[in-house]
Amino acid sequence: MIITTEETQHAPMIEALLDTAFGPERHTKTAYRLREGVDPIPELCLVALDHDEHGNETLEGTIRYWPVVIGNGTPALLLGPIAVSERWQGGGLGSKLIRMTLNKAAMAGHRIVLLVGDAPYYARFGFSRQLTLGLQLPGPVDLDRFLGLELVPGAMDGVTGMVGRGPVSDRAAEVPLPSPTDRRAESRIWLARPA
Ligand SMILES: CC(C)(COP(=O)(O)OP(=O)(O)OC[C@H]1O[C@@H](n2cnc3c(N)ncnc32)[C@H](O)[C@@H]1OP(=O)(O)O)[C@@H](O)C(=O)NCCC(=O)NCCS
């Protein structure tokens, strides 16, 4: 298993994994409104790669982050989507992807992370609904699933308002994939392959 930076050629496998995890209707969700026309943050977009019995590369996990802006200008990250293949679910891969990227984000100076997801899962990484009580999203969402995390203590003090898209890309919204210049594997990790 290798966890490395996402590259353009991973896109079809990522879309297939996200379709399996969330269904093709995922594009109608409010979180996707915040991603339209915006490039993800390349260094925080990771993939977990393995090989099948024929030696072909398989994609077992994906995590992406988008830039957003809160209120009148507080920058934040929007975590997601994240998905792990059914084969690897429950083996710690999702946690590893989240912890690795949150560490990278903190090291890079990011201060706030938002997401829409299952609170019972994300609470273990420090996400809470309490931090987003003063924020709004530009569309319908189950508010119990709207969570925040401070990478710097107090980063959300006094931060309120509507969450909006980050800088809009010059590129077509349909192909927002990064082409990282650093193609080295970020990390080679050992996780027991499921039977
Ligand atoms: C959610 C997901 C990314 C987690 O990745 P993973 O590699 O399976 O998770 P990990 O192995 O790191 O963690 C497993 C733990 O998370 C719990 N967990 C997994 N998904 C959960 C969820 N949606 N809600 C609450 N807990 C969850 C498991 O019960 C397990 O708990 P334990 O540690 O007490 O045994 C993955 O299961 C996935 O892609 N699921 C399909 C998409 C999905 O349902 N997303 C919903 C989250 S927004």
The ligand as an ORCA input file, in Angstrom:
! r2SCAN-3c Opt
* xyz 0 1
  C     -15.910      6.556      6.216
  C     -14.626      5.898      5.696
  C     -13.822      6.907      4.893
  C     -13.784      5.447      6.895
  O     -12.599      4.826      6.435
  P     -12.124      3.443      7.082
  O     -10.774      3.119      6.572
  O     -13.198      2.435      6.881
  O     -12.100      3.873      8.621
  P     -11.052      3.448      9.725
  O     -10.661      2.017      9.531
  O      -9.998      4.437      9.818
  O     -11.957      3.583     11.018
  C     -12.875      2.568     11.302
  C     -13.734      3.055     12.454
  O     -14.594      4.097     11.991
  C     -15.941      3.730     12.211
  N     -16.723      4.292     11.127
  C     -16.545      4.108      9.799
  N     -17.472      4.795      9.109
  C     -18.230      5.426     10.035
  C     -19.347      6.271      9.942
  N     -19.867      6.627      8.756
  N     -19.887      6.751     11.082
  C     -19.369      6.410     12.279
  N     -18.302      5.596     12.426
  C     -17.752      5.102     11.308
  C     -15.917      2.226     12.229
  O     -17.028      1.725     12.925
  C     -14.622      1.954     12.973
  O     -14.825      2.163     14.348
  P     -13.842      1.503     15.461
  O     -12.480      2.104     15.260
  O     -14.464      1.894     16.742
  O     -13.877      0.040     15.169
  C     -14.940      4.639      4.848
  O     -15.582      3.686      5.647
  C     -15.786      4.929      3.627
  O     -15.266      5.322      2.592
  N     -17.088      4.691      3.713
  C     -17.979      4.898      2.572
  C     -18.286      6.358      2.461
  C     -19.027      6.823      3.685
  O     -19.890      6.160      4.253
  N     -18.736      8.015      4.154
  C     -19.410      8.528      5.308
  C     -18.524      9.427      6.061
  S     -18.859     11.066      5.490
*
